[in-house]
Amino acid sequence: QNYPNPFNPKTVVSCRLPVASWVRLGVYDVLGREVAVLLDEHKAPGLHQVEFDGTKLSSGIYICRMTAGDYVESNMLLLIK
């Protein structure tokens, strides 16, 4: 999940991994177009945080999709300018 949500223009996305795995965090608009890649690398177990800067994006709803091994989770991000 991210904090704060809604955000303007920056937020921190957190994820906790139980085991080491390749992690990809992508941000998509509501049409499914990828607007940012926050993380795409192998990570050790534990808590990881990455900052998302939405300065160049318009206000609206975005989807943050995390893929770690076989696990996939999506969360809604709300950018308000």
N, C-alpha and C positions, 0 to 999 in steps of 0.2 A: 504494500500500500504506500501511498505518498502522503507527505505532510508539508505544508498545509494543503488542504483541498476544500474549497476552491483556492487557487493560487494566482499571483500576479507579481512578476512574471516568472519567478523561480520556485521550484518545489524539490523535495528530496524523496527519492523512491528507495524503499528498503526491501530487502529480501533476505530470508534466513534459509541457509542450505544445510540439510542434515548430513550430506556426504559431498565430497568433491565432485564437481561435474562442470561440463561446458554450459555456460549461461548466456542467454541472449535476451536482452531487454529492448524491445522496439516500441515506438510510439506511433500510433496510426490515427488518421482522422476518421470521421464517421463514414466516409466512403471507402475505407479500407486501404487508403494510400499511406505508405510508410513516410512519416515526416521526420523521424529521428531514430538513431540507434544509440542507446545509452550504454550498452554493454554487450560485448560479443567476445568472450574469452573464458578460459578455464579458471574456476574459482575454488578455493578451499572451503571446507565446511565452516559455518558460522554466519554472522550477520554482516551484510554488505549494504552500503548505501551509495547512491550516485545522484548527482544533482541534474535536474532537467531545467533548461532555460528556454522558456517559451516566448522570448522577446520578439522573434521574427514571425511568430504565428498569430493568427487572428483569434479573438475570443471564441470560445466554444467548447465542445466536448471532444476529448481525445481518449483513446484506449491505449493503455500500457499493457503489453503482452510479454510475459516472462516464460521462457522455455528453458528448462533445466533437465537434461536427460529425457525421460518419458513424461515428465511433469509439465503441464501447461496451465497458466493462470492469467486471467485478464482482469484489469481494474479500470474504472473510469476516472479520468482526470478532468477537472473543470477549470478552464483558463478564463479569467475575467479581467479585462483591461479597463 
